[in-house]
Amino acid sequence: MADVNSMYHAQSRSDTLKSQIDKLKSLAHHTAVNPTFDQFDAETEDILINIYGANHQYVESYKYATVGEAEALVNLPESAQEPLTRDIPKKGLQQRRQALQSILTELQGLEMQEADLLTGEDREDPPGPS
């Protein structure tokens, strides 16, 4: 039997989204006047499609966030919007971050439920009448 590496930890779906949020934070510090994040957006959409499927509402809401038009889809209150939202690139970055954060929050809850269901007792009832 092959040895199992006990140090191995499979990357969860939420870890993948967390790394995208971290990448987004570093992209937000670019000094370009009108930055494009095509590669980041394509990578993020691929991740969301792999997790939820191509027709899921989260894929659509992320696409709207990339152009700064996600307020209506993710129900962002005015108070949650940063004061610099008049700047479309910054507004798009902010909405990407907020969309990914809300998706991450829900995904972490689902992963906790999944883990609870998978860590039940692992035994069989003794033979005999039930």
Rosetta constraint file for C-alpha pairs under 8 A:
AtomPair CA 11 CA 15 HARMONIC 6.12 0.50
AtomPair CA 11 CA 16 HARMONIC 7.15 0.50
AtomPair CA 12 CA 16 HARMONIC 6.61 0.50
AtomPair CA 13 CA 17 HARMONIC 6.60 0.50
AtomPair CA 13 CA 51 HARMONIC 7.23 0.50
AtomPair CA 13 CA 107 HARMONIC 7.73 0.50
AtomPair CA 14 CA 18 HARMONIC 6.10 0.50
AtomPair CA 14 CA 104 HARMONIC 5.99 0.50
AtomPair CA 14 CA 107 HARMONIC 6.24 0.50
AtomPair CA 14 CA 108 HARMONIC 6.07 0.50
AtomPair CA 15 CA 19 HARMONIC 6.23 0.50
AtomPair CA 16 CA 20 HARMONIC 6.50 0.50
AtomPair CA 16 CA 47 HARMONIC 7.77 0.50
AtomPair CA 17 CA 21 HARMONIC 6.32 0.50
AtomPair CA 17 CA 47 HARMONIC 7.78 0.50
AtomPair CA 17 CA 100 HARMONIC 7.11 0.50
AtomPair CA 17 CA 104 HARMONIC 6.46 0.50
AtomPair CA 18 CA 22 HARMONIC 6.25 0.50
AtomPair CA 18 CA 104 HARMONIC 7.35 0.50
AtomPair CA 19 CA 23 HARMONIC 6.19 0.50
AtomPair CA 20 CA 24 HARMONIC 6.12 0.50
AtomPair CA 20 CA 44 HARMONIC 6.93 0.50
AtomPair CA 21 CA 25 HARMONIC 6.32 0.50
AtomPair CA 21 CA 97 HARMONIC 6.43 0.50
AtomPair CA 21 CA 100 HARMONIC 6.85 0.50
AtomPair CA 21 CA 101 HARMONIC 7.65 0.50
AtomPair CA 22 CA 26 HARMONIC 6.59 0.50
AtomPair CA 23 CA 27 HARMONIC 6.24 0.50
AtomPair CA 24 CA 28 HARMONIC 6.13 0.50
AtomPair CA 24 CA 93 HARMONIC 7.55 0.50
AtomPair CA 24 CA 97 HARMONIC 7.13 0.50
AtomPair CA 25 CA 29 HARMONIC 7.10 0.50
AtomPair CA 26 CA 30 HARMONIC 7.61 0.50
AtomPair CA 28 CA 90 HARMONIC 7.79 0.50
AtomPair CA 28 CA 93 HARMONIC 6.80 0.50
AtomPair CA 30 CA 35 HARMONIC 7.60 0.50
AtomPair CA 34 CA 89 HARMONIC 6.31 0.50
AtomPair CA 35 CA 89 HARMONIC 6.93 0.50
AtomPair CA 37 CA 41 HARMONIC 5.99 0.50
AtomPair CA 38 CA 42 HARMONIC 6.06 0.50
AtomPair CA 39 CA 43 HARMONIC 6.15 0.50
AtomPair CA 40 CA 44 HARMONIC 6.08 0.50
AtomPair CA 41 CA 45 HARMONIC 6.00 0.50
AtomPair CA 41 CA 66 HARMONIC 7.33 0.50
AtomPair CA 42 CA 46 HARMONIC 6.15 0.50
AtomPair CA 43 CA 47 HARMONIC 6.33 0.50
AtomPair CA 44 CA 48 HARMONIC 6.26 0.50
AtomPair CA 45 CA 49 HARMONIC 6.02 0.50
AtomPair CA 45 CA 59 HARMONIC 6.35 0.50
AtomPair CA 45 CA 62 HARMONIC 7.46 0.50
AtomPair CA 45 CA 63 HARMONIC 7.84 0.50
AtomPair CA 46 CA 50 HARMONIC 6.09 0.50
AtomPair CA 47 CA 51 HARMONIC 6.28 0.50
AtomPair CA 48 CA 52 HARMONIC 5.82 0.50
AtomPair CA 48 CA 53 HARMONIC 7.13 0.50
AtomPair CA 48 CA 54 HARMONIC 7.92 0.50
AtomPair CA 48 CA 58 HARMONIC 7.26 0.50
AtomPair CA 48 CA 59 HARMONIC 6.04 0.50
AtomPair CA 49 CA 53 HARMONIC 4.35 0.50
AtomPair CA 49 CA 54 HARMONIC 4.85 0.50
AtomPair CA 49 CA 55 HARMONIC 7.98 0.50
AtomPair CA 49 CA 56 HARMONIC 7.77 0.50
AtomPair CA 49 CA 59 HARMONIC 6.68 0.50
AtomPair CA 50 CA 54 HARMONIC 7.91 0.50
AtomPair CA 52 CA 56 HARMONIC 6.01 0.50
AtomPair CA 52 CA 58 HARMONIC 7.82 0.50
AtomPair CA 52 CA 59 HARMONIC 7.98 0.50
AtomPair CA 54 CA 59 HARMONIC 6.74 0.50
AtomPair CA 55 CA 59 HARMONIC 6.99 0.50
AtomPair CA 55 CA 60 HARMONIC 7.60 0.50
AtomPair CA 56 CA 60 HARMONIC 6.85 0.50
AtomPair CA 57 CA 61 HARMONIC 6.06 0.50
AtomPair CA 58 CA 62 HARMONIC 6.02 0.50
AtomPair CA 58 CA 103 HARMONIC 7.22 0.50
AtomPair CA 59 CA 63 HARMONIC 6.35 0.50
AtomPair CA 60 CA 64 HARMONIC 6.41 0.50
AtomPair CA 61 CA 65 HARMONIC 6.17 0.50
AtomPair CA 61 CA 70 HARMONIC 6.13 0.50
AtomPair CA 61 CA 73 HARMONIC 6.02 0.50
AtomPair CA 61 CA 74 HARMONIC 7.03 0.50
AtomPair CA 61 CA 99 HARMONIC 7.19 0.50
AtomPair CA 62 CA 66 HARMONIC 6.34 0.50
AtomPair CA 62 CA 70 HARMONIC 7.54 0.50
AtomPair CA 62 CA 96 HARMONIC 6.47 0.50
AtomPair CA 62 CA 99 HARMONIC 6.28 0.50
AtomPair CA 62 CA 100 HARMONIC 7.63 0.50
AtomPair CA 63 CA 67 HARMONIC 7.15 0.50
AtomPair CA 64 CA 68 HARMONIC 6.36 0.50
AtomPair CA 64 CA 69 HARMONIC 5.10 0.50
AtomPair CA 64 CA 70 HARMONIC 4.97 0.50
AtomPair CA 65 CA 69 HARMONIC 5.56 0.50
AtomPair CA 65 CA 70 HARMONIC 4.68 0.50
AtomPair CA 65 CA 92 HARMONIC 5.70 0.50
AtomPair CA 65 CA 93 HARMONIC 7.78 0.50
AtomPair CA 65 CA 95 HARMONIC 5.02 0.50
AtomPair CA 65 CA 96 HARMONIC 5.08 0.50
AtomPair CA 65 CA 99 HARMONIC 7.03 0.50
AtomPair CA 66 CA 92 HARMONIC 5.22 0.50
AtomPair CA 66 CA 93 HARMONIC 7.22 0.50
AtomPair CA 66 CA 95 HARMONIC 7.32 0.50
AtomPair CA 66 CA 96 HARMONIC 6.12 0.50
AtomPair CA 67 CA 88 HARMONIC 7.70 0.50
AtomPair CA 67 CA 89 HARMONIC 7.96 0.50
AtomPair CA 67 CA 92 HARMONIC 5.49 0.50
AtomPair CA 68 CA 88 HARMONIC 6.36 0.50
AtomPair CA 68 CA 89 HARMONIC 7.54 0.50
AtomPair CA 68 CA 91 HARMONIC 5.40 0.50
AtomPair CA 68 CA 92 HARMONIC 4.03 0.50
AtomPair CA 68 CA 93 HARMONIC 7.70 0.50
AtomPair CA 68 CA 95 HARMONIC 6.22 0.50
AtomPair CA 69 CA 92 HARMONIC 7.65 0.50
AtomPair CA 69 CA 95 HARMONIC 7.97 0.50
AtomPair CA 70 CA 74 HARMONIC 6.15 0.50
AtomPair CA 70 CA 95 HARMONIC 6.51 0.50
AtomPair CA 71 CA 75 HARMONIC 5.59 0.50
AtomPair CA 71 CA 76 HARMONIC 5.06 0.50
AtomPair CA 71 CA 77 HARMONIC 7.80 0.50
AtomPair CA 71 CA 95 HARMONIC 7.70 0.50
AtomPair CA 72 CA 76 HARMONIC 6.91 0.50
AtomPair CA 74 CA 99 HARMONIC 7.01 0.50
AtomPair CA 76 CA 80 HARMONIC 6.29 0.50
AtomPair CA 76 CA 81 HARMONIC 7.21 0.50
AtomPair CA 77 CA 81 HARMONIC 6.99 0.50
AtomPair CA 81 CA 85 HARMONIC 6.90 0.50
AtomPair CA 81 CA 94 HARMONIC 7.97 0.50
AtomPair CA 82 CA 94 HARMONIC 7.76 0.50
AtomPair CA 84 CA 90 HARMONIC 7.09 0.50
AtomPair CA 84 CA 91 HARMONIC 7.22 0.50
AtomPair CA 85 CA 90 HARMONIC 6.43 0.50
AtomPair CA 85 CA 91 HARMONIC 4.63 0.50
AtomPair CA 86 CA 91 HARMONIC 6.96 0.50
AtomPair CA 87 CA 91 HARMONIC 5.96 0.50
AtomPair CA 88 CA 92 HARMONIC 6.00 0.50
AtomPair CA 89 CA 93 HARMONIC 6.27 0.50
AtomPair CA 90 CA 94 HARMONIC 6.06 0.50
AtomPair CA 91 CA 95 HARMONIC 6.09 0.50
AtomPair CA 92 CA 96 HARMONIC 6.03 0.50
AtomPair CA 93 CA 97 HARMONIC 6.21 0.50
AtomPair CA 94 CA 98 HARMONIC 6.18 0.50
AtomPair CA 95 CA 99 HARMONIC 5.89 0.50
AtomPair CA 96 CA 100 HARMONIC 6.09 0.50
AtomPair CA 97 CA 101 HARMONIC 6.00 0.50
AtomPair CA 98 CA 102 HARMONIC 6.19 0.50
AtomPair CA 99 CA 103 HARMONIC 6.23 0.50
AtomPair CA 100 CA 104 HARMONIC 5.93 0.50
AtomPair CA 101 CA 105 HARMONIC 6.14 0.50
AtomPair CA 102 CA 106 HARMONIC 6.46 0.50
AtomPair CA 103 CA 107 HARMONIC 6.07 0.50
AtomPair CA 104 CA 108 HARMONIC 6.01 0.50
AtomPair CA 105 CA 109 HARMONIC 6.51 0.50
AtomPair CA 106 CA 110 HARMONIC 6.35 0.50
AtomPair CA 107 CA 111 HARMONIC 6.10 0.50
AtomPair CA 108 CA 112 HARMONIC 6.18 0.50
AtomPair CA 109 CA 113 HARMONIC 6.37 0.50
AtomPair CA 110 CA 114 HARMONIC 6.12 0.50
AtomPair CA 111 CA 115 HARMONIC 6.06 0.50
AtomPair CA 112 CA 116 HARMONIC 6.18 0.50
AtomPair CA 113 CA 117 HARMONIC 6.28 0.50
AtomPair CA 114 CA 118 HARMONIC 6.23 0.50
AtomPair CA 115 CA 119 HARMONIC 6.17 0.50
AtomPair CA 116 CA 120 HARMONIC 7.05 0.50
